[in-house]
Structures are given as structure tokens and as C-alpha cells.
């Protein structure tokens, strides 16, 4: 899940909320949406391998 920040960057959040905190985990902050999408695909790949 990618959200745009006020600073103009993009942050990748986990899809599910963390049961401990009730918030989504921050999985990285990126300068461009394309970079965030690339990283999201890498995260999804490693979750299954």
C-alpha cells in the first residue's frame, strides 16, 4: 500500500495492520512512486520464497 507524503515522497506500508500497534508497518520511503512500486513487488516476492 503506497501513500504520498506531504514532503512529496512516497511511503510503502504493509497491507495488513500490525495487531500489536493497530497501525500499518512502514516498509520504506521513496523519492518516486515507481521506486516504491518496485520495492512493493520485491517484498511480495520474498514473502513467498
C-alpha positions, 0 to 999 in steps of 0.5 A: 500500500503506497501513500504520498507524503506531504514532503512529496515522497512516497511511503510503502506500508504493509497491507495488513495492520500490525495487531500489536500497534493497530497501525500499518508497518512502514516498509520504506520511503521513496523519492518516486512512486515507481521506486516504491512500486518496485520495492512493493513487488520485491517484498511480495516476492520474498514473502513467498520464497 
